[in-house]
Amino acid sequence: MGSNSIPGVNSASRNDLAVLKPFTPAGHAYDEMFLLRWLASVPPQVVVLLLLIWPATAFAQSGVYGMADAFAALWRWIPFLTLQGFVFNVVISIFAMLIGTLAGATLGLGQISNRIWLRRLAWGITQLFRNAPWLVILFIVLLAFPFEINVFGFIIPVPAWMKAVIGLSLPIMANISEIVRGAVMSVPSAQWEAAESLSFSRTQTLWQIILPQCFKRMIPPWMNWYAILTMATPLCSLLGVGEIITFSRQAMEAENNRPELLVPFFGYALALFFAYCYPIARFTIALEKRFAVKL
């Protein structure tokens, strides 16, 4: 037996021993798309958190004035931004929604009128303001309306926030008009025929039979448009209206316009709008489920 022989093990057994050979990982988990799949698997909450932390870290390294100082400045300005800023956004949205709802309901009923000239006029006004940019409408109203009105010697001032209310109510009017028209048209024609067989006039049929059935159908989209209108009120800051965005800029100017203030101040405005509009959106979804037509 040679010197390399192992006692009790023949040569055939030695040749069958497992040998670990060099290998390269391959397959679906190690191809060139592995990094993209890994990034796609990261939860969206983590991505949003990183996006918020990154500017905070950059600002913290920029100098003596850090994010802690920025949030301290925000804390000092919160009563001003909330009570005189965001509350005014809500006031503008309420008045604009009130005017837009009344005018839009009238315009929507005009779209279903038997008079062809009235129907075409209402349709044209609806399409004009429904398909126009809100910011353009606001600028036109700002330039077209006077700053004051003279009525029999009495000077009535027209402040910028009133112009903003009128400007925002116009596109709301057009969309409410479509809501009213769509709700009326969604009522089965048998309702009209049954009312006609009972000798109801068209006005009686509309107000006593059709519109009461439409109210439940119009409430969810109406609330949805109110939430959209509220989120559009910061556009008024471009007209010089004193609301939360305008006051946020003024507060940051009072704090020497430091770049560290941008994220806390505008983030606070974002949080206020979310806290106000999100419950409206959830309530709208609940109403849609409650009033949905069961087939």
Short mmCIF file of the C-alpha atoms (twelve columns), coordinates in Angstrom:
data_MODEL
# 
_entry.id   MODEL 
# 
loop_
_atom_site.group_PDB 
_atom_site.id 
_atom_site.type_symbol 
_atom_site.label_atom_id 
_atom_site.label_alt_id 
_atom_site.label_comp_id 
_atom_site.label_asym_id 
_atom_site.label_seq_id 
_atom_site.Cartn_x 
_atom_site.Cartn_y 
_atom_site.Cartn_z 
_atom_site.pdbx_PDB_model_num 
ATOM 1   C CA . MET A 1   0.000    0.000   0.000   1 
ATOM 2   C CA . GLY A 2   1.413    3.396   -1.010  1 
ATOM 3   C CA . SER A 3   2.205    6.229   1.317   1 
ATOM 4   C CA . ASN A 4   -0.865   8.195   0.132   1 
ATOM 5   C CA . SER A 5   -3.289   5.399   0.870   1 
ATOM 6   C CA . ILE A 6   -5.843   5.760   3.669   1 
ATOM 7   C CA . PRO A 7   -6.308   2.609   5.711   1 
ATOM 8   C CA . GLY A 8   -9.747   1.045   5.236   1 
ATOM 9   C CA . VAL A 9   -10.663  3.178   2.179   1 
ATOM 10  C CA . ASN A 10  -10.107  1.857   -1.324  1 
ATOM 11  C CA . SER A 11  -9.230   4.052   -4.328  1 
ATOM 12  C CA . ALA A 12  -12.774  4.010   -5.793  1 
ATOM 13  C CA . SER A 13  -14.225  5.466   -2.605  1 
ATOM 14  C CA . ARG A 14  -11.616  8.228   -2.595  1 
ATOM 15  C CA . ASN A 15  -12.617  9.282   -6.118  1 
ATOM 16  C CA . ASP A 16  -16.335  9.622   -5.116  1 
ATOM 17  C CA . LEU A 17  -15.751  12.209  -2.372  1 
ATOM 18  C CA . ALA A 18  -17.696  15.548  -2.829  1 
ATOM 19  C CA . VAL A 19  -15.563  18.452  -3.936  1 
ATOM 20  C CA . LEU A 20  -16.626  22.109  -3.540  1 
ATOM 21  C CA . LYS A 21  -15.755  23.818  -6.794  1 
ATOM 22  C CA . PRO A 22  -15.698  27.613  -7.439  1 
ATOM 23  C CA . PHE A 23  -19.061  28.947  -8.673  1 
ATOM 24  C CA . THR A 24  -20.729  32.256  -9.644  1 
ATOM 25  C CA . PRO A 25  -24.250  33.065  -8.316  1 
ATOM 26  C CA . ALA A 26  -26.729  33.112  -11.153 1 
ATOM 27  C CA . GLY A 27  -30.433  32.998  -11.678 1 
ATOM 28  C CA . HIS A 28  -33.480  35.235  -11.208 1 
ATOM 29  C CA . ALA A 29  -32.298  36.685  -7.895  1 
ATOM 30  C CA . TYR A 30  -28.866  37.718  -9.204  1 
ATOM 31  C CA . ASP A 31  -29.551  39.079  -12.681 1 
ATOM 32  C CA . GLU A 32  -29.140  42.684  -13.817 1 
ATOM 33  C CA . MET A 33  -32.700  43.601  -12.697 1 
ATOM 34  C CA . PHE A 34  -32.060  42.584  -9.077  1 
ATOM 35  C CA . LEU A 35  -31.402  46.176  -7.906  1 
ATOM 36  C CA . LEU A 36  -34.550  47.519  -9.587  1 
ATOM 37  C CA . ARG A 37  -36.686  44.785  -8.059  1 
ATOM 38  C CA . TRP A 38  -35.208  45.513  -4.658  1 
ATOM 39  C CA . LEU A 39  -35.937  49.241  -4.976  1 
ATOM 40  C CA . ALA A 40  -39.502  48.490  -6.087  1 
ATOM 41  C CA . SER A 41  -40.003  46.352  -2.978  1 
ATOM 42  C CA . VAL A 42  -39.210  49.258  -0.630  1 
ATOM 43  C CA . PRO A 43  -42.477  50.395  1.068   1 
ATOM 44  C CA . PRO A 44  -43.718  53.843  -0.054  1 
ATOM 45  C CA . GLN A 45  -43.779  55.018  3.565   1 
ATOM 46  C CA . VAL A 46  -40.030  54.462  3.812   1 
ATOM 47  C CA . VAL A 47  -39.436  56.431  0.601   1 
ATOM 48  C CA . VAL A 48  -41.528  59.379  1.862   1 
ATOM 49  C CA . LEU A 49  -39.713  59.303  5.208   1 
ATOM 50  C CA . LEU A 50  -36.318  59.366  3.490   1 
ATOM 51  C CA . LEU A 51  -37.404  62.269  1.279   1 
ATOM 52  C CA . LEU A 52  -38.392  64.218  4.379   1 
ATOM 53  C CA . ILE A 53  -35.253  63.333  6.330   1 
ATOM 54  C CA . TRP A 54  -32.822  64.100  3.518   1 
ATOM 55  C CA . PRO A 55  -33.433  67.881  3.311   1 
ATOM 56  C CA . ALA A 56  -33.550  68.019  7.095   1 
ATOM 57  C CA . THR A 57  -30.107  66.398  7.260   1 
ATOM 58  C CA . ALA A 58  -28.750  68.705  4.567   1 
ATOM 59  C CA . PHE A 59  -30.089  71.782  6.346   1 
ATOM 60  C CA . ALA A 60  -28.669  70.573  9.663   1 
ATOM 61  C CA . GLN A 61  -25.196  70.486  8.103   1 
ATOM 62  C CA . SER A 62  -25.489  73.908  6.448   1 
ATOM 63  C CA . GLY A 63  -24.628  76.070  9.417   1 
ATOM 64  C CA . VAL A 64  -25.496  77.198  12.883  1 
ATOM 65  C CA . TYR A 65  -29.200  77.722  12.104  1 
ATOM 66  C CA . GLY A 66  -30.572  74.173  11.941  1 
ATOM 67  C CA . MET A 67  -33.893  72.411  11.684  1 
ATOM 68  C CA . ALA A 68  -34.450  72.645  15.423  1 
ATOM 69  C CA . ASP A 69  -34.350  76.441  15.137  1 
ATOM 70  C CA . ALA A 70  -36.665  76.286  12.102  1 
ATOM 71  C CA . PHE A 71  -39.267  74.253  13.975  1 
ATOM 72  C CA . ALA A 72  -38.945  76.564  16.945  1 
ATOM 73  C CA . ALA A 73  -39.705  79.491  14.627  1 
ATOM 74  C CA . LEU A 74  -42.696  77.601  13.233  1 
ATOM 75  C CA . TRP A 75  -43.987  77.002  16.755  1 
ATOM 76  C CA . ARG A 76  -43.961  80.751  17.391  1 
ATOM 77  C CA . TRP A 77  -45.913  81.444  14.196  1 
ATOM 78  C CA . ILE A 78  -48.469  78.590  14.447  1 
ATOM 79  C CA . PRO A 79  -51.257  80.693  16.057  1 
ATOM 80  C CA . PHE A 80  -50.874  83.358  13.376  1 
ATOM 81  C CA . LEU A 81  -50.763  80.861  10.507  1 
ATOM 82  C CA . THR A 82  -53.716  78.868  11.807  1 
ATOM 83  C CA . LEU A 83  -56.140  81.476  13.130  1 
ATOM 84  C CA . GLN A 84  -55.507  84.214  10.558  1 
ATOM 85  C CA . GLY A 85  -54.242  82.113  7.674   1 
ATOM 86  C CA . PHE A 86  -55.872  78.718  7.323   1 
ATOM 87  C CA . VAL A 87  -59.172  79.857  8.826   1 
ATOM 88  C CA . PHE A 88  -59.361  82.431  6.038   1 
ATOM 89  C CA . ASN A 89  -58.798  79.662  3.470   1 
ATOM 90  C CA . VAL A 90  -61.800  77.869  4.934   1 
ATOM 91  C CA . VAL A 91  -63.899  81.056  4.864   1 
ATOM 92  C CA . ILE A 92  -63.053  81.643  1.191   1 
ATOM 93  C CA . SER A 93  -63.929  78.043  0.337   1 
ATOM 94  C CA . ILE A 94  -67.287  78.232  2.154   1 
ATOM 95  C CA . PHE A 95  -68.387  81.452  0.437   1 
ATOM 96  C CA . ALA A 96  -67.153  80.295  -2.966  1 
ATOM 97  C CA . MET A 97  -68.956  76.964  -2.555  1 
ATOM 98  C CA . LEU A 98  -72.168  78.696  -1.496  1 
ATOM 99  C CA . ILE A 99  -72.189  81.053  -4.484  1 
ATOM 100 C CA . GLY A 100 -71.059  78.326  -6.871  1 
ATOM 101 C CA . THR A 101 -73.733  75.916  -5.645  1 
ATOM 102 C CA . LEU A 102 -76.595  78.393  -6.040  1 
ATOM 103 C CA . ALA A 103 -75.440  79.580  -9.450  1 
ATOM 104 C CA . GLY A 104 -74.547  76.046  -10.574 1 
ATOM 105 C CA . ALA A 105 -77.935  74.629  -9.601  1 
ATOM 106 C CA . THR A 106 -79.646  77.355  -11.624 1 
ATOM 107 C CA . LEU A 107 -77.323  76.729  -14.556 1 
ATOM 108 C CA . GLY A 108 -77.854  72.974  -14.350 1 
ATOM 109 C CA . LEU A 109 -81.623  73.365  -14.453 1 
ATOM 110 C CA . GLY A 110 -81.141  75.648  -17.448 1 
ATOM 111 C CA . GLN A 111 -79.346  72.829  -19.260 1 
ATOM 112 C CA . ILE A 112 -82.483  70.650  -19.064 1 
ATOM 113 C CA . SER A 113 -84.904  73.437  -19.990 1 
ATOM 114 C CA . ASN A 114 -87.426  72.970  -22.787 1 
ATOM 115 C CA . ARG A 115 -86.386  76.317  -24.248 1 
ATOM 116 C CA . ILE A 116 -83.589  75.597  -26.690 1 
ATOM 117 C CA . TRP A 117 -81.998  79.051  -26.423 1 
ATOM 118 C CA . LEU A 118 -81.807  78.779  -22.633 1 
ATOM 119 C CA . ARG A 119 -80.459  75.239  -22.844 1 
ATOM 120 C CA . ARG A 120 -77.713  76.257  -25.282 1 
ATOM 121 C CA . LEU A 121 -76.804  79.356  -23.261 1 
ATOM 122 C CA . ALA A 122 -76.524  77.347  -20.046 1 
ATOM 123 C CA . TRP A 123 -74.485  74.665  -21.831 1 
ATOM 124 C CA . GLY A 124 -72.084  77.262  -23.262 1 
ATOM 125 C CA . ILE A 125 -71.482  78.962  -19.904 1 
ATOM 126 C CA . THR A 126 -70.969  75.587  -18.237 1 
ATOM 127 C CA . GLN A 127 -68.412  74.410  -20.786 1 
ATOM 128 C CA . LEU A 128 -66.577  77.758  -20.757 1 
ATOM 129 C CA . PHE A 129 -65.870  77.822  -17.028 1 
ATOM 130 C CA . ARG A 130 -65.601  74.061  -16.642 1 
ATOM 131 C CA . ASN A 131 -62.699  73.846  -19.087 1 
ATOM 132 C CA . ALA A 132 -60.857  77.040  -18.151 1 
ATOM 133 C CA . PRO A 133 -57.798  77.072  -15.842 1 
ATOM 134 C CA . TRP A 134 -58.715  78.292  -12.391 1 
ATOM 135 C CA . LEU A 135 -55.681  80.552  -12.121 1 
ATOM 136 C CA . VAL A 136 -56.537  82.282  -15.408 1 
ATOM 137 C CA . ILE A 137 -60.095  82.896  -14.178 1 
ATOM 138 C CA . LEU A 138 -58.733  84.360  -10.948 1 
ATOM 139 C CA . PHE A 139 -56.462  86.778  -12.808 1 
ATOM 140 C CA . ILE A 140 -59.269  87.873  -15.141 1 
ATOM 141 C CA . VAL A 141 -61.593  88.531  -12.208 1 
ATOM 142 C CA . LEU A 142 -58.831  90.428  -10.404 1 
ATOM 143 C CA . LEU A 143 -58.282  92.713  -13.400 1 
ATOM 144 C CA . ALA A 144 -61.926  93.023  -14.471 1 
ATOM 145 C CA . PHE A 145 -63.523  93.870  -11.135 1 
ATOM 146 C CA . PRO A 146 -62.987  97.360  -9.694  1 
ATOM 147 C CA . PHE A 147 -61.439  97.971  -6.308  1 
ATOM 148 C CA . GLU A 148 -64.511  99.926  -5.209  1 
ATOM 149 C CA . ILE A 149 -68.093  100.504 -6.328  1 
ATOM 150 C CA . ASN A 150 -69.919  103.836 -6.123  1 
ATOM 151 C CA . VAL A 151 -73.624  103.300 -5.326  1 
ATOM 152 C CA . PHE A 152 -75.580  106.571 -4.971  1 
ATOM 153 C CA . GLY A 153 -72.566  108.299 -3.519  1 
ATOM 154 C CA . PHE A 154 -71.644  105.461 -1.165  1 
ATOM 155 C CA . ILE A 155 -68.242  103.922 -1.787  1 
ATOM 156 C CA . ILE A 156 -68.301  100.155 -1.365  1 
ATOM 157 C CA . PRO A 157 -64.796  98.655  -1.335  1 
ATOM 158 C CA . VAL A 158 -64.198  95.355  -3.110  1 
ATOM 159 C CA . PRO A 159 -61.276  93.672  -1.317  1 
ATOM 160 C CA . ALA A 160 -59.084  91.091  -2.986  1 
ATOM 161 C CA . TRP A 161 -60.563  88.188  -1.018  1 
ATOM 162 C CA . MET A 162 -64.043  88.960  -2.408  1 
ATOM 163 C CA . LYS A 163 -62.633  88.838  -5.924  1 
ATOM 164 C CA . ALA A 164 -61.017  85.516  -5.056  1 
ATOM 165 C CA . VAL A 165 -64.376  84.184  -3.860  1 
ATOM 166 C CA . ILE A 166 -66.027  85.225  -7.119  1 
ATOM 167 C CA . GLY A 167 -63.174  83.812  -9.197  1 
ATOM 168 C CA . LEU A 168 -63.257  80.431  -7.450  1 
ATOM 169 C CA . SER A 169 -67.051  80.231  -7.534  1 
ATOM 170 C CA . LEU A 170 -67.128  80.333  -11.358 1 
ATOM 171 C CA . PRO A 171 -65.481  76.940  -12.050 1 
ATOM 172 C CA . ILE A 172 -67.385  75.457  -9.099  1 
ATOM 173 C CA . MET A 173 -70.588  76.805  -10.644 1 
ATOM 174 C CA . ALA A 174 -69.820  75.020  -13.915 1 
ATOM 175 C CA . ASN A 175 -69.060  71.688  -12.242 1 
ATOM 176 C CA . ILE A 176 -72.118  71.871  -9.977  1 
ATOM 177 C CA . SER A 177 -74.146  72.553  -13.118 1 
ATOM 178 C CA . GLU A 178 -72.936  69.273  -14.580 1 
ATOM 179 C CA . ILE A 179 -73.693  67.458  -11.324 1 
ATOM 180 C CA . VAL A 180 -77.285  68.743  -11.352 1 
ATOM 181 C CA . ARG A 181 -77.774  67.936  -15.029 1 
ATOM 182 C CA . GLY A 182 -76.305  64.448  -14.650 1 
ATOM 183 C CA . ALA A 183 -78.382  63.693  -11.553 1 
ATOM 184 C CA . VAL A 184 -81.616  64.739  -13.258 1 
ATOM 185 C CA . MET A 185 -80.787  62.773  -16.395 1 
ATOM 186 C CA . SER A 186 -79.999  59.687  -14.295 1 
ATOM 187 C CA . VAL A 187 -83.600  59.433  -13.083 1 
ATOM 188 C CA . PRO A 188 -85.435  56.843  -15.201 1 
ATOM 189 C CA . SER A 189 -87.717  58.306  -17.857 1 
ATOM 190 C CA . ALA A 190 -90.574  56.253  -16.432 1 
ATOM 191 C CA . GLN A 191 -90.708  58.767  -13.560 1 
ATOM 192 C CA . TRP A 192 -91.465  61.574  -16.025 1 
ATOM 193 C CA . GLU A 193 -94.015  59.463  -17.856 1 
ATOM 194 C CA . ALA A 194 -95.791  58.457  -14.643 1 
ATOM 195 C CA . ALA A 195 -95.958  62.092  -13.501 1 
ATOM 196 C CA . GLU A 196 -97.308  63.141  -16.896 1 
ATOM 197 C CA . SER A 197 -100.003 60.459  -16.694 1 
ATOM 198 C CA . LEU A 198 -101.072 61.966  -13.360 1 
ATOM 199 C CA . SER A 199 -101.406 65.407  -15.010 1 
ATOM 200 C CA . PHE A 200 -98.377  66.890  -13.261 1 
ATOM 201 C CA . SER A 201 -96.862  69.901  -14.956 1 
ATOM 202 C CA . ARG A 202 -93.172  69.851  -15.845 1 
ATOM 203 C CA . THR A 203 -92.388  72.204  -12.966 1 
ATOM 204 C CA . GLN A 204 -94.321  70.062  -10.496 1 
ATOM 205 C CA . THR A 205 -92.643  66.911  -11.786 1 
ATOM 206 C CA . LEU A 206 -89.212  68.445  -11.485 1 
ATOM 207 C CA . TRP A 207 -89.578  69.908  -7.992  1 
ATOM 208 C CA . GLN A 208 -91.808  67.313  -6.367  1 
ATOM 209 C CA . ILE A 209 -90.664  64.064  -7.968  1 
ATOM 210 C CA . ILE A 210 -87.316  64.305  -9.786  1 
ATOM 211 C CA . LEU A 211 -85.180  66.642  -7.657  1 
ATOM 212 C CA . PRO A 212 -85.985  64.933  -4.309  1 
ATOM 213 C CA . GLN A 213 -84.541  61.744  -5.809  1 
ATOM 214 C CA . CYS A 214 -81.454  63.614  -7.012  1 
ATOM 215 C CA . PHE A 215 -80.352  65.126  -3.704  1 
ATOM 216 C CA . LYS A 216 -78.822  61.919  -2.388  1 
ATOM 217 C CA . ARG A 217 -77.001  61.380  -5.676  1 
ATOM 218 C CA . MET A 218 -75.610  64.912  -5.712  1 
ATOM 219 C CA . ILE A 219 -74.286  65.048  -2.139  1 
ATOM 220 C CA . PRO A 220 -71.125  62.883  -2.606  1 
ATOM 221 C CA . PRO A 221 -69.806  64.702  -5.727  1 
ATOM 222 C CA . TRP A 222 -70.764  68.027  -4.153  1 
ATOM 223 C CA . MET A 223 -68.624  67.255  -1.097  1 
ATOM 224 C CA . ASN A 224 -65.811  66.085  -3.339  1 
ATOM 225 C CA . TRP A 225 -65.816  69.407  -5.183  1 
ATOM 226 C CA . TYR A 226 -65.789  71.265  -1.887  1 
ATOM 227 C CA . ALA A 227 -62.621  69.425  -0.884  1 
ATOM 228 C CA . ILE A 228 -61.075  70.244  -4.284  1 
ATOM 229 C CA . LEU A 229 -62.063  73.897  -3.879  1 
ATOM 230 C CA . THR A 230 -60.492  74.069  -0.414  1 
ATOM 231 C CA . MET A 231 -57.224  72.673  -1.746  1 
ATOM 232 C CA . ALA A 232 -57.316  75.269  -4.552  1 
ATOM 233 C CA . THR A 233 -57.618  78.267  -2.226  1 
ATOM 234 C CA . PRO A 234 -53.797  78.709  -1.978  1 
ATOM 235 C CA . LEU A 235 -53.999  80.002  -5.562  1 
ATOM 236 C CA . CYS A 236 -55.406  83.173  -4.003  1 
ATOM 237 C CA . SER A 237 -51.957  83.954  -2.620  1 
ATOM 238 C CA . LEU A 238 -50.923  84.928  -6.164  1 
ATOM 239 C CA . LEU A 239 -53.549  87.679  -6.013  1 
ATOM 240 C CA . GLY A 240 -52.223  89.085  -2.758  1 
ATOM 241 C CA . VAL A 241 -55.018  87.621  -0.641  1 
ATOM 242 C CA . GLY A 242 -54.029  87.102  2.970   1 
ATOM 243 C CA . GLU A 243 -54.280  83.347  3.532   1 
ATOM 244 C CA . ILE A 244 -51.974  80.669  4.929   1 
ATOM 245 C CA . ILE A 245 -49.463  80.626  2.048   1 
ATOM 246 C CA . THR A 246 -49.239  84.421  1.970   1 
ATOM 247 C CA . PHE A 247 -48.798  84.585  5.736   1 
ATOM 248 C CA . SER A 248 -46.250  81.756  5.625   1 
ATOM 249 C CA . ARG A 249 -44.110  83.760  3.227   1 
ATOM 250 C CA . GLN A 250 -44.446  86.830  5.429   1 
ATOM 251 C CA . ALA A 251 -43.457  84.818  8.492   1 
ATOM 252 C CA . MET A 252 -40.398  83.417  6.722   1 
ATOM 253 C CA . GLU A 253 -39.416  86.935  5.655   1 
ATOM 254 C CA . ALA A 254 -39.661  88.006  9.284   1 
ATOM 255 C CA . GLU A 255 -37.288  85.126  10.099  1 
ATOM 256 C CA . ASN A 256 -34.717  86.393  7.554   1 
ATOM 257 C CA . ASN A 257 -35.845  84.039  4.756   1 
ATOM 258 C CA . ARG A 258 -33.648  81.186  5.893   1 
ATOM 259 C CA . PRO A 259 -33.929  78.147  3.575   1 
ATOM 260 C CA . GLU A 260 -34.353  75.866  6.587   1 
ATOM 261 C CA . LEU A 261 -37.810  77.390  7.115   1 
ATOM 262 C CA . LEU A 262 -39.271  76.165  3.816   1 
ATOM 263 C CA . VAL A 263 -39.951  72.556  4.794   1 
ATOM 264 C CA . PRO A 264 -41.426  73.245  8.279   1 
ATOM 265 C CA . PHE A 265 -43.677  76.135  7.226   1 
ATOM 266 C CA . PHE A 266 -45.015  74.674  3.986   1 
ATOM 267 C CA . GLY A 267 -45.135  71.228  5.581   1 
ATOM 268 C CA . TYR A 268 -47.372  72.653  8.291   1 
ATOM 269 C CA . ALA A 269 -49.682  74.129  5.637   1 
ATOM 270 C CA . LEU A 270 -49.785  70.735  3.931   1 
ATOM 271 C CA . ALA A 271 -50.656  69.033  7.222   1 
ATOM 272 C CA . LEU A 272 -53.507  71.499  7.867   1 
ATOM 273 C CA . PHE A 273 -55.050  70.950  4.447   1 
ATOM 274 C CA . PHE A 274 -54.723  67.188  4.813   1 
ATOM 275 C CA . ALA A 275 -56.303  67.211  8.271   1 
ATOM 276 C CA . TYR A 276 -59.222  69.276  6.946   1 
ATOM 277 C CA . CYS A 277 -59.827  67.578  3.581   1 
ATOM 278 C CA . TYR A 278 -59.108  63.931  4.357   1 
ATOM 279 C CA . PRO A 279 -62.152  63.460  6.655   1 
ATOM 280 C CA . ILE A 280 -64.299  65.054  3.950   1 
ATOM 281 C CA . ALA A 281 -62.947  62.579  1.398   1 
ATOM 282 C CA . ARG A 282 -63.593  59.602  3.681   1 
ATOM 283 C CA . PHE A 283 -67.103  60.824  4.472   1 
ATOM 284 C CA . THR A 284 -67.746  61.254  0.745   1 
ATOM 285 C CA . ILE A 285 -66.731  57.626  0.116   1 
ATOM 286 C CA . ALA A 286 -69.033  56.481  2.902   1 
ATOM 287 C CA . LEU A 287 -71.947  58.412  1.403   1 
ATOM 288 C CA . GLU A 288 -71.250  56.987  -2.044  1 
ATOM 289 C CA . LYS A 289 -71.442  53.474  -0.641  1 
ATOM 290 C CA . ARG A 290 -74.591  54.273  1.307   1 
ATOM 291 C CA . PHE A 291 -76.445  55.895  -1.601  1 
ATOM 292 C CA . ALA A 292 -75.152  53.552  -4.311  1 
ATOM 293 C CA . VAL A 293 -77.833  52.030  -6.488  1 
ATOM 294 C CA . LYS A 294 -78.237  48.362  -5.575  1 
ATOM 295 C CA . LEU A 295 -78.741  46.266  -8.715  1 
# 
